Amino acid sequence: MLNDTEVKRIIEAITEYRELVQQSSEMRDQLDSLQKRWNSLKQERDGLRNNVDKIHQTMSQLKVDYQAVMKSMTDLASTEDTVLDNVKFLVDELSSLLKKHDVAI
């Protein structure tokens, strides 16, 4: 037979065990919640990373397109200069030719 002190200690141990089981259950729930939140944040991060990669690709393409436009503008300016020089030359040649034949301009 158990005496009163031993019974009290057994009851205290059972009560303490119940509290530990309850705390363990609460911690497990918190851990599950944190794990779900972590997975959600991870998915959000992955989505943001994909968006940043797309923005980077777009910016790279814009840079290439800008360089192509600048080259075209430079080429066009060069062509305009060449055309103007050729027109001036032709006007000078025509003027010279007309002066030789005494034709008034």
Biopython code that builds the backbone (N, CA, C, O; Angstrom):
import numpy as np
from Bio.PDB.StructureBuilder import StructureBuilder

atoms = [
    (1, "MET", "N", (0.829, -1.174, 0.000)),
    (1, "MET", "CA", (0.000, 0.000, 0.000)),
    (1, "MET", "C", (0.880, 1.246, 0.000)),
    (1, "MET", "O", (1.940, 1.264, 0.625)),
    (2, "LEU", "N", (0.431, 2.293, -0.709)),
    (2, "LEU", "CA", (1.186, 3.543, -0.819)),
    (2, "LEU", "C", (0.726, 4.514, 0.253)),
    (2, "LEU", "O", (-0.453, 4.581, 0.600)),
    (3, "ASN", "N", (1.686, 5.259, 0.763)),
    (3, "ASN", "CA", (1.297, 6.260, 1.756)),
    (3, "ASN", "C", (0.881, 7.554, 1.057)),
    (3, "ASN", "O", (1.011, 7.677, -0.161)),
    (4, "ASP", "N", (0.387, 8.504, 1.824)),
    (4, "ASP", "CA", (-0.146, 9.754, 1.267)),
    (4, "ASP", "C", (0.908, 10.546, 0.492)),
    (4, "ASP", "O", (0.590, 11.119, -0.550)),
    (5, "THR", "N", (2.117, 10.594, 0.958)),
    (5, "THR", "CA", (3.188, 11.351, 0.291)),
    (5, "THR", "C", (3.481, 10.756, -1.079)),
    (5, "THR", "O", (3.658, 11.484, -2.056)),
    (6, "GLU", "N", (3.530, 9.444, -1.144)),
    (6, "GLU", "CA", (3.798, 8.783, -2.419)),
    (6, "GLU", "C", (2.653, 9.006, -3.398)),
    (6, "GLU", "O", (2.890, 9.214, -4.588)),
    (7, "VAL", "N", (1.423, 8.965, -2.918)),
    (7, "VAL", "CA", (0.268, 9.199, -3.776)),
    (7, "VAL", "C", (0.297, 10.624, -4.303)),
    (7, "VAL", "O", (0.020, 10.865, -5.478)),
    (8, "LYS", "N", (0.639, 11.582, -3.414)),
    (8, "LYS", "CA", (0.726, 12.989, -3.837)),
    (8, "LYS", "C", (1.805, 13.152, -4.896)),
    (8, "LYS", "O", (1.607, 13.866, -5.879)),
    (9, "ARG", "N", (2.925, 12.510, -4.708)),
    (9, "ARG", "CA", (4.018, 12.620, -5.693)),
    (9, "ARG", "C", (3.609, 12.001, -7.033)),
    (9, "ARG", "O", (3.955, 12.527, -8.091)),
    (10, "ILE", "N", (2.890, 10.909, -6.990)),
    (10, "ILE", "CA", (2.414, 10.282, -8.230)),
    (10, "ILE", "C", (1.421, 11.203, -8.927)),
    (10, "ILE", "O", (1.477, 11.363, -10.147)),
    (11, "ILE", "N", (0.521, 11.806, -8.173)),
    (11, "ILE", "CA", (-0.459, 12.730, -8.754)),
    (11, "ILE", "C", (0.250, 13.946, -9.331)),
    (11, "ILE", "O", (-0.098, 14.402, -10.420)),
    (12, "GLU", "N", (1.234, 14.476, -8.623)),
    (12, "GLU", "CA", (2.010, 15.622, -9.133)),
    (12, "GLU", "C", (2.753, 15.235, -10.408)),
    (12, "GLU", "O", (2.810, 16.021, -11.354)),
    (13, "ALA", "N", (3.312, 14.052, -10.440)),
    (13, "ALA", "CA", (4.041, 13.586, -11.627)),
    (13, "ALA", "C", (3.089, 13.439, -12.806)),
    (13, "ALA", "O", (3.425, 13.817, -13.929)),
    (14, "ILE", "N", (1.897, 12.889, -12.556)),
    (14, "ILE", "CA", (0.906, 12.746, -13.625)),
    (14, "ILE", "C", (0.484, 14.121, -14.129)),
    (14, "ILE", "O", (0.369, 14.331, -15.337)),
    (15, "THR", "N", (0.250, 15.064, -13.205)),
    (15, "THR", "CA", (-0.139, 16.429, -13.579)),
    (15, "THR", "C", (0.970, 17.091, -14.391)),
    (15, "THR", "O", (0.709, 17.742, -15.403)),
    (16, "GLU", "N", (2.197, 16.918, -13.944)),
    (16, "GLU", "CA", (3.340, 17.492, -14.659)),
    (16, "GLU", "C", (3.470, 16.861, -16.046)),
    (16, "GLU", "O", (3.776, 17.552, -17.017)),
    (17, "TYR", "N", (3.238, 15.555, -16.137)),
    (17, "TYR", "CA", (3.297, 14.860, -17.421)),
    (17, "TYR", "C", (2.230, 15.393, -18.369)),
    (17, "TYR", "O", (2.508, 15.622, -19.546)),
    (18, "ARG", "N", (1.000, 15.593, -17.864)),
    (18, "ARG", "CA", (-0.078, 16.148, -18.681)),
    (18, "ARG", "C", (0.305, 17.537, -19.203)),
    (18, "ARG", "O", (0.072, 17.859, -20.368)),
    (19, "GLU", "N", (0.894, 18.353, -18.325)),
    (19, "GLU", "CA", (1.311, 19.706, -18.736)),
    (19, "GLU", "C", (2.377, 19.624, -19.836)),
    (19, "GLU", "O", (2.339, 20.380, -20.807)),
    (20, "LEU", "N", (3.309, 18.711, -19.671)),
    (20, "LEU", "CA", (4.358, 18.531, -20.686)),
    (20, "LEU", "C", (3.763, 18.050, -22.006)),
    (20, "LEU", "O", (4.182, 18.504, -23.071)),
    (21, "VAL", "N", (2.813, 17.156, -21.952)),
    (21, "VAL", "CA", (2.152, 16.678, -23.175)),
    (21, "VAL", "C", (1.413, 17.834, -23.837)),
    (21, "VAL", "O", (1.465, 17.987, -25.058)),
    (22, "GLN", "N", (0.717, 18.657, -23.030)),
    (22, "GLN", "CA", (0.002, 19.810, -23.570)),
    (22, "GLN", "C", (0.976, 20.799, -24.209)),
    (22, "GLN", "O", (0.726, 21.292, -25.309)),
    (23, "GLN", "N", (2.084, 21.090, -23.526)),
    (23, "GLN", "CA", (3.095, 22.000, -24.074)),
    (23, "GLN", "C", (3.687, 21.433, -25.355)),
    (23, "GLN", "O", (3.915, 22.165, -26.318)),
    (24, "SER", "N", (3.931, 20.147, -25.363)),
    (24, "SER", "CA", (4.478, 19.503, -26.550)),
    (24, "SER", "C", (3.511, 19.627, -27.725)),
    (24, "SER", "O", (3.917, 19.904, -28.854)),
    (25, "SER", "N", (2.226, 19.418, -27.441)),
    (25, "SER", "CA", (1.210, 19.538, -28.483)),
    (25, "SER", "C", (1.147, 20.976, -29.011)),
    (25, "SER", "O", (1.056, 21.194, -30.219)),
    (26, "GLU", "N", (1.197, 21.946, -28.105)),
    (26, "GLU", "CA", (1.180, 23.362, -28.524)),
    (26, "GLU", "C", (2.412, 23.709, -29.347)),
    (26, "GLU", "O", (2.322, 24.424, -30.345)),
    (27, "MET", "N", (3.563, 23.198, -28.920)),
    (27, "MET", "CA", (4.795, 23.470, -29.673)),
    (27, "MET", "C", (4.750, 22.825, -31.051)),
    (27, "MET", "O", (5.225, 23.398, -32.032)),
    (28, "ARG", "N", (4.171, 21.620, -31.116)),
    (28, "ARG", "CA", (4.037, 20.946, -32.403)),
    (28, "ARG", "C", (3.119, 21.754, -33.323)),
    (28, "ARG", "O", (3.404, 21.899, -34.512)),
    (29, "ASP", "N", (2.032, 22.275, -32.783)),
    (29, "ASP", "CA", (1.124, 23.118, -33.571)),
    (29, "ASP", "C", (1.834, 24.388, -34.053)),
    (29, "ASP", "O", (1.681, 24.806, -35.201)),
    (30, "GLN", "N", (2.612, 24.990, -33.148)),
    (30, "GLN", "CA", (3.362, 26.190, -33.533)),
    (30, "GLN", "C", (4.380, 25.865, -34.618)),
    (30, "GLN", "O", (4.571, 26.634, -35.560)),
    (31, "LEU", "N", (5.016, 24.736, -34.474)),
    (31, "LEU", "CA", (6.003, 24.314, -35.473)),
    (31, "LEU", "C", (5.332, 24.086, -36.821)),
    (31, "LEU", "O", (5.861, 24.497, -37.854)),
    (32, "ASP", "N", (4.185, 23.440, -36.820)),
    (32, "ASP", "CA", (3.447, 23.238, -38.070)),
    (32, "ASP", "C", (3.066, 24.574, -38.695)),
    (32, "ASP", "O", (3.187, 24.757, -39.907)),
    (33, "SER", "N", (2.612, 25.493, -37.873)),
    (33, "SER", "CA", (2.233, 26.822, -38.363)),
    (33, "SER", "C", (3.438, 27.546, -38.952)),
    (33, "SER", "O", (3.353, 28.159, -40.017)),
    (34, "LEU", "N", (4.561, 27.466, -38.242)),
    (34, "LEU", "CA", (5.785, 28.111, -38.739)),
    (34, "LEU", "C", (6.258, 27.469, -40.047)),
    (34, "LEU", "O", (6.730, 28.156, -40.952)),
    (35, "GLN", "N", (6.126, 26.159, -40.129)),
    (35, "GLN", "CA", (6.545, 25.465, -41.345)),
    (35, "GLN", "C", (5.668, 25.872, -42.525)),
    (35, "GLN", "O", (6.169, 26.063, -43.632)),
    (36, "LYS", "N", (4.357, 26.005, -42.293)),
    (36, "LYS", "CA", (3.461, 26.458, -43.360)),
    (36, "LYS", "C", (3.816, 27.878, -43.778)),
    (36, "LYS", "O", (3.847, 28.194, -44.968)),
    (37, "ARG", "N", (4.081, 28.730, -42.797)),
    (37, "ARG", "CA", (4.457, 30.128, -43.103)),
    (37, "ARG", "C", (5.767, 30.159, -43.880)),
    (37, "ARG", "O", (5.905, 30.927, -44.833)),
    (38, "TRP", "N", (6.729, 29.331, -43.481)),
    (38, "TRP", "CA", (8.016, 29.265, -44.161)),
    (38, "TRP", "C", (7.831, 28.851, -45.624)),
    (38, "TRP", "O", (8.427, 29.440, -46.525)),
    (39, "ASN", "N", (7.002, 27.838, -45.843)),
    (39, "ASN", "CA", (6.757, 27.382, -47.215)),
    (39, "ASN", "C", (6.070, 28.470, -48.036)),
    (39, "ASN", "O", (6.371, 28.655, -49.215)),
    (40, "SER", "N", (5.143, 29.189, -47.399)),
    (40, "SER", "CA", (4.462, 30.283, -48.088)),
    (40, "SER", "C", (5.456, 31.382, -48.463)),
    (40, "SER", "O", (5.430, 31.892, -49.583)),
    (41, "LEU", "N", (6.325, 31.744, -47.530)),
    (41, "LEU", "CA", (7.340, 32.777, -47.805)),
    (41, "LEU", "C", (8.318, 32.309, -48.885)),
    (41, "LEU", "O", (8.760, 33.096, -49.723)),
    (42, "LYS", "N", (8.644, 31.028, -48.851)),
    (42, "LYS", "CA", (9.555, 30.470, -49.856)),
    (42, "LYS", "C", (8.934, 30.555, -51.247)),
    (42, "LYS", "O", (9.609, 30.914, -52.212)),
    (43, "GLN", "N", (7.637, 30.221, -51.349)),
    (43, "GLN", "CA", (6.953, 30.319, -52.636)),
    (43, "GLN", "C", (6.882, 31.777, -53.101)),
    (43, "GLN", "O", (7.068, 32.075, -54.281)),
    (44, "GLU", "N", (6.613, 32.669, -52.162)),
    (44, "GLU", "CA", (6.559, 34.095, -52.502)),
    (44, "GLU", "C", (7.925, 34.583, -52.993)),
    (44, "GLU", "O", (8.022, 35.324, -53.972)),
    (45, "ARG", "N", (8.966, 34.155, -52.297)),
    (45, "ARG", "CA", (10.330, 34.526, -52.701)),
    (45, "ARG", "C", (10.640, 34.000, -54.102)),
    (45, "ARG", "O", (11.211, 34.715, -54.925)),
    (46, "ASP", "N", (10.265, 32.762, -54.366)),
    (46, "ASP", "CA", (10.510, 32.180, -55.687)),
    (46, "ASP", "C", (9.764, 32.953, -56.777)),
    (46, "ASP", "O", (10.293, 33.182, -57.865)),
    (47, "GLY", "N", (8.522, 33.353, -56.465)),
    (47, "GLY", "CA", (7.763, 34.158, -57.418)),
    (47, "GLY", "C", (8.426, 35.492, -57.674)),
    (47, "GLY", "O", (8.518, 35.941, -58.816)),
    (48, "LEU", "N", (8.890, 36.127, -56.603)),
    (48, "LEU", "CA", (9.573, 37.413, -56.758)),
    (48, "LEU", "C", (10.872, 37.251, -57.543)),
    (48, "LEU", "O", (11.219, 38.093, -58.371)),
    (49, "ARG", "N", (11.574, 36.173, -57.273)),
    (49, "ARG", "CA", (12.826, 35.917, -57.988)),
    (49, "ARG", "C", (12.558, 35.751, -59.486)),
    (49, "ARG", "O", (13.305, 36.265, -60.319)),
    (50, "ASN", "N", (11.481, 35.025, -59.817)),
    (50, "ASN", "CA", (11.122, 34.856, -61.234)),
    (50, "ASN", "C", (10.786, 36.196, -61.867)),
    (50, "ASN", "O", (11.189, 36.470, -62.997)),
    (51, "ASN", "N", (10.039, 37.041, -61.134)),
    (51, "ASN", "CA", (9.695, 38.362, -61.658)),
    (51, "ASN", "C", (10.944, 39.212, -61.874)),
    (51, "ASN", "O", (11.053, 39.913, -62.880)),
    (52, "VAL", "N", (11.884, 39.153, -60.936)),
    (52, "VAL", "CA", (13.126, 39.918, -61.078)),
    (52, "VAL", "C", (13.919, 39.408, -62.283)),
    (52, "VAL", "O", (14.505, 40.198, -63.025)),
    (53, "ASP", "N", (13.935, 38.090, -62.475)),
    (53, "ASP", "CA", (14.628, 37.526, -63.642)),
    (53, "ASP", "C", (13.991, 38.014, -64.943)),
    (53, "ASP", "O", (14.694, 38.344, -65.898)),
    (54, "LYS", "N", (12.655, 38.059, -64.976)),
    (54, "LYS", "CA", (11.964, 38.555, -66.175)),
    (54, "LYS", "C", (12.276, 40.027, -66.410)),
    (54, "LYS", "O", (12.494, 40.448, -67.546)),
    (55, "ILE", "N", (12.298, 40.805, -65.336)),
    (55, "ILE", "CA", (12.626, 42.234, -65.465)),
    (55, "ILE", "C", (14.057, 42.389, -65.981)),
    (55, "ILE", "O", (14.325, 43.229, -66.839)),
    (56, "HIS", "N", (14.961, 41.583, -65.459)),
    (56, "HIS", "CA", (16.352, 41.640, -65.908)),
    (56, "HIS", "C", (16.458, 41.296, -67.396)),
    (56, "HIS", "O", (17.188, 41.951, -68.140)),
    (57, "GLN", "N", (15.731, 40.271, -67.819)),
    (57, "GLN", "CA", (15.746, 39.892, -69.233)),
    (57, "GLN", "C", (15.179, 41.013, -70.095)),
    (57, "GLN", "O", (15.714, 41.318, -71.161)),
    (58, "THR", "N", (14.092, 41.624, -69.629)),
    (58, "THR", "CA", (13.488, 42.726, -70.368)),
    (58, "THR", "C", (14.459, 43.899, -70.478)),
    (58, "THR", "O", (14.601, 44.505, -71.540)),
    (59, "MET", "N", (15.124, 44.211, -69.365)),
    (59, "MET", "CA", (16.082, 45.322, -69.383)),
    (59, "MET", "C", (17.258, 45.016, -70.310)),
    (59, "MET", "O", (17.743, 45.901, -71.015)),
    (60, "SER", "N", (17.707, 43.780, -70.308)),
    (60, "SER", "CA", (18.793, 43.390, -71.213)),
    (60, "SER", "C", (18.361, 43.551, -72.665)),
    (60, "SER", "O", (19.121, 44.051, -73.495)),
    (61, "GLN", "N", (17.136, 43.125, -72.966)),
    (61, "GLN", "CA", (16.624, 43.267, -74.330)),
    (61, "GLN", "C", (16.472, 44.741, -74.692)),
    (61, "GLN", "O", (16.779, 45.144, -75.814)),
    (62, "LEU", "N", (15.995, 45.546, -73.736)),
    (62, "LEU", "CA", (15.877, 46.987, -73.986)),
    (62, "LEU", "C", (17.240, 47.609, -74.280)),
    (62, "LEU", "O", (17.355, 48.485, -75.137)),
    (63, "LYS", "N", (18.258, 47.159, -73.577)),
    (63, "LYS", "CA", (19.607, 47.670, -73.816)),
    (63, "LYS", "C", (20.055, 47.325, -75.236)),
    (63, "LYS", "O", (20.605, 48.169, -75.944)),
    (64, "VAL", "N", (19.815, 46.081, -75.645)),
    (64, "VAL", "CA", (20.191, 45.655, -76.999)),
    (64, "VAL", "C", (19.415, 46.474, -78.034)),
    (64, "VAL", "O", (19.979, 46.941, -79.023)),
    (65, "ASP", "N", (18.099, 46.640, -77.785)),
    (65, "ASP", "CA", (17.264, 47.406, -78.714)),
    (65, "ASP", "C", (17.728, 48.864, -78.784)),
    (65, "ASP", "O", (17.786, 49.449, -79.865)),
    (66, "TYR", "N", (18.054, 49.444, -77.634)),
    (66, "TYR", "CA", (18.523, 50.826, -77.592)),
    (66, "TYR", "C", (19.821, 50.977, -78.387)),
    (66, "TYR", "O", (19.984, 51.926, -79.153)),
    (67, "GLN", "N", (20.736, 50.032, -78.196)),
    (67, "GLN", "CA", (21.996, 50.085, -78.938)),
    (67, "GLN", "C", (21.746, 49.968, -80.442)),
    (67, "GLN", "O", (22.411, 50.634, -81.237)),
    (68, "ALA", "N", (20.799, 49.132, -80.829)),
    (68, "ALA", "CA", (20.476, 48.985, -82.257)),
    (68, "ALA", "C", (19.879, 50.280, -82.804)),
    (68, "ALA", "O", (20.208, 50.700, -83.913)),
    (69, "VAL", "N", (18.992, 50.918, -82.016)),
    (69, "VAL", "CA", (18.400, 52.186, -82.452)),
    (69, "VAL", "C", (19.484, 53.259, -82.574)),
    (69, "VAL", "O", (19.497, 54.023, -83.539)),
    (70, "MET", "N", (20.380, 53.315, -81.611)),
    (70, "MET", "CA", (21.457, 54.309, -81.672)),
    (70, "MET", "C", (22.350, 54.074, -82.887)),
    (70, "MET", "O", (22.779, 55.027, -83.538)),
    (71, "LYS", "N", (22.631, 52.809, -83.194)),
    (71, "LYS", "CA", (23.441, 52.503, -84.378)),
    (71, "LYS", "C", (22.697, 52.940, -85.635)),
    (71, "LYS", "O", (23.283, 53.532, -86.541)),
    (72, "SER", "N", (21.391, 52.641, -85.679)),
    (72, "SER", "CA", (20.600, 53.047, -86.839)),
    (72, "SER", "C", (20.590, 54.563, -86.991)),
    (72, "SER", "O", (20.696, 55.079, -88.104)),
    (73, "MET", "N", (20.463, 55.275, -85.876)),
    (73, "MET", "CA", (20.465, 56.739, -85.936)),
    (73, "MET", "C", (21.822, 57.264, -86.416)),
    (73, "MET", "O", (21.889, 58.212, -87.198)),
    (74, "THR", "N", (22.887, 56.642, -85.941)),
    (74, "THR", "CA", (24.225, 57.036, -86.378)),
    (74, "THR", "C", (24.395, 56.756, -87.868)),
    (74, "THR", "O", (24.910, 57.589, -88.613)),
    (75, "ASP", "N", (23.952, 55.570, -88.290)),
    (75, "ASP", "CA", (24.029, 55.220, -89.712)),
    (75, "ASP", "C", (23.191, 56.184, -90.550)),
    (75, "ASP", "O", (23.619, 56.613, -91.622)),
    (76, "LEU", "N", (22.007, 56.522, -90.065)),
    (76, "LEU", "CA", (21.136, 57.446, -90.784)),
    (76, "LEU", "C", (21.772, 58.827, -90.891)),
    (76, "LEU", "O", (21.737, 59.454, -91.950)),
    (77, "ALA", "N", (22.354, 59.297, -89.788)),
    (77, "ALA", "CA", (23.025, 60.597, -89.810)),
    (77, "ALA", "C", (24.186, 60.580, -90.796)),
    (77, "ALA", "O", (24.402, 61.544, -91.529)),
    (78, "SER", "N", (24.928, 59.485, -90.807)),
    (78, "SER", "CA", (26.041, 59.350, -91.745)),
    (78, "SER", "C", (25.533, 59.346, -93.187)),
    (78, "SER", "O", (26.125, 59.980, -94.060)),
    (79, "THR", "N", (24.451, 58.640, -93.426)),
    (79, "THR", "CA", (23.852, 58.589, -94.768)),
    (79, "THR", "C", (23.366, 59.971, -95.184)),
    (79, "THR", "O", (23.568, 60.386, -96.325)),
    (80, "GLU", "N", (22.723, 60.688, -94.256)),
    (80, "GLU", "CA", (22.257, 62.048, -94.563)),
    (80, "GLU", "C", (23.433, 62.941, -94.947)),
    (80, "GLU", "O", (23.353, 63.704, -95.910)),
    (81, "ASP", "N", (24.516, 62.841, -94.195)),
    (81, "ASP", "CA", (25.703, 63.643, -94.506)),
    (81, "ASP", "C", (26.241, 63.310, -95.896)),
    (81, "ASP", "O", (26.609, 64.198, -96.664)),
    (82, "THR", "N", (26.279, 62.007, -96.203)),
    (82, "THR", "CA", (26.770, 61.583, -97.512)),
    (82, "THR", "C", (25.858, 62.100, -98.622)),
    (82, "THR", "O", (26.331, 62.596, -99.645)),
    (83, "VAL", "N", (24.540, 61.981, -98.410)),
    (83, "VAL", "CA", (23.583, 62.459, -99.416)),
    (83, "VAL", "C", (23.738, 63.968, -99.601)),
    (83, "VAL", "O", (23.757, 64.449, -100.734)),
    (84, "LEU", "N", (23.846, 64.711, -98.516)),
    (84, "LEU", "CA", (24.013, 66.166, -98.622)),
    (84, "LEU", "C", (25.301, 66.517, -99.360)),
    (84, "LEU", "O", (25.311, 67.414, -100.204)),
    (85, "ASP", "N", (26.379, 65.816, -99.045)),
    (85, "ASP", "CA", (27.642, 66.060, -99.746)),
    (85, "ASP", "C", (27.491, 65.775, -101.247)),
    (85, "ASP", "O", (27.978, 66.535, -102.083)),
    (86, "ASN", "N", (26.809, 64.668, -101.575)),
    (86, "ASN", "CA", (26.600, 64.314, -102.984)),
    (86, "ASN", "C", (25.727, 65.351, -103.687)),
    (86, "ASN", "O", (26.000, 65.724, -104.828)),
    (87, "VAL", "N", (24.669, 65.820, -103.001)),
    (87, "VAL", "CA", (23.796, 66.832, -103.605)),
    (87, "VAL", "C", (24.593, 68.124, -103.833)),
    (87, "VAL", "O", (24.475, 68.747, -104.888)),
    (88, "LYS", "N", (25.403, 68.526, -102.845)),
    (88, "LYS", "CA", (26.231, 69.732, -103.008)),
    (88, "LYS", "C", (27.179, 69.573, -104.191)),
    (88, "LYS", "O", (27.349, 70.487, -104.997)),
    (89, "PHE", "N", (27.790, 68.395, -104.277)),
    (89, "PHE", "CA", (28.699, 68.144, -105.390)),
    (89, "PHE", "C", (27.954, 68.243, -106.716)),
    (89, "PHE", "O", (28.444, 68.861, -107.662)),
    (90, "LEU", "N", (26.756, 67.627, -106.787)),
    (90, "LEU", "CA", (25.981, 67.667, -108.030)),
    (90, "LEU", "C", (25.550, 69.093, -108.369)),
    (90, "LEU", "O", (25.582, 69.490, -109.534)),
    (91, "VAL", "N", (25.149, 69.860, -107.362)),
    (91, "VAL", "CA", (24.756, 71.254, -107.598)),
    (91, "VAL", "C", (25.966, 72.035, -108.100)),
    (91, "VAL", "O", (25.844, 72.817, -109.043)),
    (92, "ASP", "N", (27.115, 71.839, -107.494)),
    (92, "ASP", "CA", (28.329, 72.527, -107.946)),
    (92, "ASP", "C", (28.688, 72.123, -109.380)),
    (92, "ASP", "O", (29.039, 72.966, -110.205)),
    (93, "GLU", "N", (28.593, 70.831, -109.658)),
    (93, "GLU", "CA", (28.890, 70.354, -111.010)),
    (93, "GLU", "C", (27.895, 70.932, -112.022)),
    (93, "GLU", "O", (28.279, 71.357, -113.112)),
    (94, "LEU", "N", (26.627, 70.940, -111.650)),
    (94, "LEU", "CA", (25.605, 71.480, -112.542)),
    (94, "LEU", "C", (25.819, 72.974, -112.760)),
    (94, "LEU", "O", (25.689, 73.469, -113.880)),
    (95, "SER", "N", (26.144, 73.683, -111.696)),
    (95, "SER", "CA", (26.410, 75.127, -111.812)),
    (95, "SER", "C", (27.604, 75.376, -112.713)),
    (95, "SER", "O", (27.585, 76.263, -113.566)),
    (96, "SER", "N", (28.641, 74.581, -112.510)),
    (96, "SER", "CA", (29.837, 74.725, -113.336)),
    (96, "SER", "C", (29.521, 74.439, -114.797)),
    (96, "SER", "O", (29.978, 75.154, -115.689)),
    (97, "LEU", "N", (28.752, 73.410, -115.035)),
    (97, "LEU", "CA", (28.385, 73.033, -116.396)),
    (97, "LEU", "C", (27.519, 74.111, -117.046)),
    (97, "LEU", "O", (27.693, 74.429, -118.222)),
    (98, "LEU", "N", (26.607, 74.657, -116.291)),
    (98, "LEU", "CA", (25.742, 75.709, -116.822)),
    (98, "LEU", "C", (26.537, 76.988, -117.102)),
    (98, "LEU", "O", (26.277, 77.684, -118.083)),
    (99, "LYS", "N", (27.497, 77.289, -116.242)),
    (99, "LYS", "CA", (28.338, 78.477, -116.483)),
    (99, "LYS", "C", (29.140, 78.306, -117.773)),
    (99, "LYS", "O", (29.330, 79.261, -118.526)),
    (100, "LYS", "N", (29.611, 77.073, -118.021)),
    (100, "LYS", "CA", (30.356, 76.845, -119.246)),
    (100, "LYS", "C", (29.518, 77.091, -120.467)),
    (100, "LYS", "O", (30.056, 77.514, -121.490)),
    (101, "HIS", "N", (28.243, 76.851, -120.415)),
    (101, "HIS", "CA", (27.349, 77.016, -121.559)),
    (101, "HIS", "C", (26.603, 78.332, -121.475)),
    (101, "HIS", "O", (25.662, 78.564, -122.235)),
    (102, "ASP", "N", (27.015, 79.200, -120.554)),
    (102, "ASP", "CA", (26.415, 80.523, -120.391)),
    (102, "ASP", "C", (24.906, 80.460, -120.180)),
    (102, "ASP", "O", (24.160, 81.254, -120.754)),
    (103, "VAL", "N", (24.484, 79.567, -119.402)),
    (103, "VAL", "CA", (23.061, 79.487, -119.088)),
    (103, "VAL", "C", (22.881, 80.105, -117.709)),
    (103, "VAL", "O", (23.589, 79.752, -116.766)),
    (104, "ALA", "N", (21.938, 81.021, -117.596)),
    (104, "ALA", "CA", (21.687, 81.681, -116.314)),
    (104, "ALA", "C", (20.879, 80.740, -115.417)),
    (104, "ALA", "O", (20.005, 79.997, -115.864)),
    (105, "ILE", "N", (21.210, 80.810, -114.173)),
    (105, "ILE", "CA", (20.511, 79.963, -113.201)),
    (105, "ILE", "C", (19.384, 80.747, -112.590)),
    (105, "ILE", "O", (18.659, 80.227, -111.741)),
]
sb = StructureBuilder()
sb.init_structure("model")
sb.init_model(0)
sb.init_chain("A")
sb.init_seg("    ")
for serial, (resi, resn, name, xyz) in enumerate(atoms, 1):
    if name == "N":
        sb.init_residue(resn, " ", resi, " ")
    sb.init_atom(name, np.array(xyz, "f"), 0.0, 1.0, " ", f" {name:<3s}", serial, name[0])
structure = sb.get_structure()
